[in-house]
């Protein structure tokens, strides 16, 4: 009993290897991640400001988009600052509690993102398939309720499984060949097998991914069917431009996440796992504001109006 008790507390910190390489490569990676993070904050922050300040964007669709941009800022912030600190650190160490805290926020925010994408698909489905009922169904109250449910479900789903994983004995190596604390690397370092805990965690993650992607696909199949029935070519173009941005975001996010968490990762090289995680956790929050703003006429017009008001106020 004493031996196992001492083993439980042997690992007090983990070493995140990140992207190993010479000092020049580390400086390049630091600069790259810093630029990506700053652009992510600026891009998503601009969407939040546009939705808040532009009256024409005070609609359910843009309310959801503003909240989604807020989520993306936090999603990027759950990994990038630690990656930047890790590159500059000589020890590459992260505390035991810090590792599991990052693990919790990373998965909670990722789950919230899946739910948000499903809610946004529901909004587009209602707007295009049931335009007459849309104003009465998609009210401000329903929007706020759906957004609150996304955040609550995302953050209340993982405390117990992650707490159970944190209670496992970590008594061997403490080196994680990744740039963040993820499920597979942590389970590989545990001294004791925990099949039930793993089953709970992976079942929960798979169900969230499966049900949200199936709902999104169902919504868009019905939506595309309705679009093709629109008699005018202009109406079809408008419907496609409204949904094209959302479909691009869904494809980018789910494409990489499904490869990581639905297919078996033991067949994927470690570097490829890092790159896939990099795409959905760091690059997606950067691309989202670009996709939404460049493909959306209302957003582009709102941004022009805000810039024009800022210039006129400076000149006066």
C-alpha positions in Angstrom: 0.0 0.0 0.0 2.8 2.4 0.9 4.6 1.7 -2.4 1.5 2.6 -4.5 0.8 5.6 -2.4 4.3 7.0 -3.0 4.0 6.3 -6.7 0.8 8.3 -7.1 2.7 11.5 -6.2 5.9 10.9 -8.1 4.9 12.9 -11.2 4.3 16.5 -10.1 4.8 18.0 -13.6 4.8 17.0 -17.2 7.3 17.9 -20.0 5.6 19.0 -23.2 8.1 18.4 -26.1 6.1 20.6 -28.5 7.9 21.0 -31.8 11.5 20.1 -31.2 14.3 21.6 -33.3 17.2 24.0 -33.3 17.0 27.6 -31.9 16.3 29.1 -35.3 13.3 26.8 -35.8 12.0 27.7 -32.3 12.2 31.4 -33.0 10.4 30.9 -36.3 7.6 28.8 -34.5 7.4 31.4 -31.8 6.9 34.2 -34.3 4.4 32.2 -36.3 2.3 31.3 -33.3 2.4 34.8 -32.0 1.3 36.3 -35.3 -1.5 33.7 -35.6 -2.7 34.4 -32.0 -2.7 38.2 -32.5 -4.6 37.9 -35.8 -7.1 35.5 -34.1 -7.7 38.0 -31.4 -8.0 40.9 -33.8 -10.2 39.0 -36.3 -12.7 37.6 -33.8 -12.6 40.8 -31.7 -13.6 42.7 -34.9 -16.6 40.4 -35.5 -17.7 40.9 -31.8 -17.4 44.7 -32.2 -19.2 44.7 -35.6 -22.1 42.6 -34.2 -22.4 44.9 -31.1 -22.1 48.3 -32.8 -23.8 47.8 -36.2 -27.6 47.9 -36.0 -28.1 45.9 -39.2 -26.3 42.9 -37.5 -28.7 42.8 -34.5 -30.3 39.6 -35.8 -30.2 36.0 -34.4 -27.7 34.8 -37.0 -25.2 37.5 -36.1 -25.9 37.2 -32.4 -24.8 33.5 -32.7 -21.8 34.6 -34.8 -20.7 37.1 -32.2 -20.9 34.5 -29.5 -19.0 32.0 -31.7 -16.2 34.6 -32.2 -16.0 35.1 -28.5 -15.7 31.3 -28.1 -13.0 31.1 -30.7 -10.9 33.7 -28.7 -11.1 31.5 -25.6 -10.5 28.3 -27.6 -7.2 29.7 -29.1 -6.3 31.1 -25.6 -6.6 27.6 -24.1 -3.5 26.5 -26.0 -1.5 29.2 -27.8 -0.2 31.2 -24.7 1.1 28.0 -23.2 2.7 27.0 -26.6 4.5 30.3 -26.7 5.7 30.0 -23.1 6.8 26.4 -23.8 8.9 27.4 -26.8 10.8 30.0 -24.7 11.1 27.6 -21.7 14.3 25.6 -21.3 12.6 22.9 -19.2 9.3 22.7 -21.3 7.6 21.8 -18.0 3.9 22.3 -17.1 2.6 21.6 -13.6 0.4 18.6 -13.0 -2.7 20.8 -12.2 -1.8 23.2 -15.1 -1.8 20.3 -17.5 -5.2 18.9 -16.4 -6.7 22.5 -16.3 -5.6 23.0 -19.9 -7.0 19.5 -20.8 -10.3 20.5 -19.2 -10.6 23.8 -20.9 -9.4 22.5 -24.3 -12.1 19.7 -24.4 -14.9 21.8 -22.9 -14.4 24.6 -25.4 -14.1 22.1 -28.2 -17.4 20.5 -27.2 -19.0 24.0 -26.9 -17.8 24.7 -30.5 -19.4 21.5 -31.8 -22.7 22.5 -30.1 -22.4 26.1 -31.5 -22.0 24.8 -35.0 -25.1 22.6 -34.6 -27.1 25.6 -33.3 -25.9 27.8 -36.2 -27.0 25.0 -38.6 -30.4 25.0 -37.0 -30.6 28.8 -37.4 -29.7 28.6 -41.1 -32.2 25.7 -41.6 -35.0 27.8 -40.1 -34.1 30.9 -42.0 -34.1 29.2 -45.4 -36.6 26.4 -45.1 -39.2 28.2 -42.9 -38.6 31.9 -43.6 -42.2 32.9 -42.6 -41.9 31.2 -39.2 -38.3 32.3 -38.6 -38.9 35.6 -36.8 -41.5 34.1 -34.4 -39.4 30.9 -33.7 -35.9 32.3 -33.5 -36.5 35.0 -30.9 -33.9 36.7 -28.8 -34.9 34.7 -25.8 -34.5 31.4 -27.7 -31.1 32.5 -29.0 -29.9 33.4 -25.5 -31.2 30.0 -24.2 -29.4 28.0 -26.9 -26.1 29.9 -26.4 -26.4 29.3 -22.6 -27.1 25.6 -23.1 -24.0 25.3 -25.4 -21.7 26.8 -22.8 -23.2 24.9 -19.9 -23.3 21.5 -21.7 -19.7 22.0 -22.9 -18.3 22.9 -19.4 -20.4 20.5 -17.3 -19.7 17.4 -19.4 -16.0 16.9 -18.6 -15.2 17.6 -14.9 -15.9 14.1 -13.7 -14.0 12.1 -16.5 -11.0 14.5 -16.3 -11.0 14.4 -12.5 -11.0 10.5 -12.7 -8.1 10.7 -15.2 -6.2 13.1 -12.9 -6.5 10.6 -10.0 -4.7 7.8 -11.9 -1.2 7.0 -10.8 1.5 8.6 -13.0 4.7 7.0 -11.8 6.9 6.5 -14.8 7.9 8.9 -17.6 6.4 12.4 -17.5 7.3 13.4 -21.1 4.4 14.2 -23.4 5.4 14.3 -27.1 2.8 17.0 -28.0 2.3 20.7 -27.6 -0.7 20.4 -25.3 -2.1 18.0 -22.7 -4.4 15.5 -24.6 -6.1 12.3 -23.8 -4.0 9.7 -25.6 -0.5 11.0 -24.3 -1.8 11.3 -20.7 -3.3 7.8 -20.7 0.0 6.4 -22.2 1.8 7.8 -19.1 -0.5 6.3 -16.5 0.9 3.3 -14.6 -2.5 1.7 -14.2 -5.0 0.8 -16.9 -8.4 2.6 -16.6 -10.6 1.0 -19.3 -13.9 2.3 -17.7 -12.6 5.9 -17.5 -11.3 5.7 -21.1 -14.6 4.3 -22.3 -16.6 7.1 -20.6 -14.4 9.8 -22.0 -14.3 8.5 -25.6 -18.0 7.5 -25.6 -18.9 11.1 -24.5 -16.6 12.7 -27.1 -17.7 10.4 -29.9 -21.4 11.0 -29.1 -21.0 14.8 -29.1 -19.1 14.6 -32.5 -21.5 12.1 -34.0 -24.8 13.7 -33.0 -23.7 17.3 -33.8 -22.2 16.3 -37.3 -25.3 14.2 -38.1 -27.6 17.1 -37.1 -25.6 19.6 -39.2 -25.6 17.2 -42.2 -29.3 16.6 -41.9 -30.0 20.4 -41.7 -27.9 21.1 -44.8 -29.4 18.3 -46.8 -32.9 19.7 -46.1 -31.6 23.2 -46.6 -30.0 22.4 -50.0 -33.2 20.7 -51.1 -35.1 23.9 -50.3 -32.5 26.1 -52.1 -32.8 24.1 -55.3 -36.6 24.7 -55.2 -36.0 28.5 -55.2 -37.2 29.7 -58.6 -34.8 32.7 -59.0 -31.0 32.3 -59.6 -30.4 35.4 -57.4 -32.3 33.8 -54.5 -30.3 30.6 -54.8 -27.0 32.6 -54.9 -28.0 34.5 -51.7 -28.9 31.3 -49.9 -25.7 29.6 -50.9 -23.6 32.6 -49.9 -25.3 32.7 -46.5 -24.6 29.0 -45.8 -21.3 28.6 -47.7 -19.3 30.3 -44.9 -20.8 28.0 -42.2 -20.2 24.9 -44.3 -16.5 25.9 -44.8 -16.1 26.3 -41.0 -17.8 23.0 -40.3 -15.7 21.1 -42.9 -12.4 22.6 -41.6 -13.2 21.9 -37.9 -14.9 18.5 -38.2 -12.6 17.2 -40.9 -9.5 17.4 -38.6 -11.3 16.5 -35.4 -12.8 13.3 -36.8 -9.4 12.1 -38.1 -8.0 12.7 -34.6 -10.8 11.3 -32.3 -12.8 8.9 -34.4 -10.1 7.1 -36.4 -7.5 5.2 -34.3 -4.6 7.5 -33.6 -2.1 4.8 -33.1 -1.7 4.5 -36.9 -1.0 8.3 -37.3 2.6 9.5 -36.8 3.1 11.8 -33.9 4.0 14.8 -36.1 0.8 14.3 -38.1 -1.2 14.2 -34.8 0.4 17.5 -33.8 -0.3 19.1 -37.2 -4.0 18.0 -37.2 -4.4 19.3 -33.6 -2.8 22.5 -34.7 -5.3 22.9 -37.6 -8.5 22.6 -35.5 -7.3 24.2 -32.3 -5.2 27.1 -33.5 -5.7 27.6 -37.3 -9.6 27.2 -37.3 -10.1 30.2 -34.9 -7.9 32.2 -37.2 -9.7 31.2 -40.4 -13.2 31.6 -39.0 -13.4 35.4 -39.0 -11.8 35.5 -42.5 -14.3 33.0 -43.9 -17.3 34.8 -42.3 -16.2 38.3 -43.2 -15.0 37.7 -46.7 -18.0 35.6 -47.7 -20.7 37.7 -46.1 -21.9 40.9 -47.7 -23.6 42.2 -44.5 -20.5 41.7 -42.4 -18.3 43.4 -45.0 -20.7 46.4 -45.2 -20.9 46.6 -41.4 -17.1 46.6 -41.1 -16.9 49.4 -43.8 -19.5 51.4 -41.8 -17.6 51.0 -38.6 -14.3 52.0 -40.2 -16.0 55.0 -41.9 -17.4 56.1 -38.5 -14.0 55.7 -36.8 -12.4 57.9 -39.5 -15.0 60.6 -39.3 -14.8 60.7 -35.5 -11.0 61.0 -35.7 -11.2 63.8 -38.3 -13.8 65.8 -36.3 
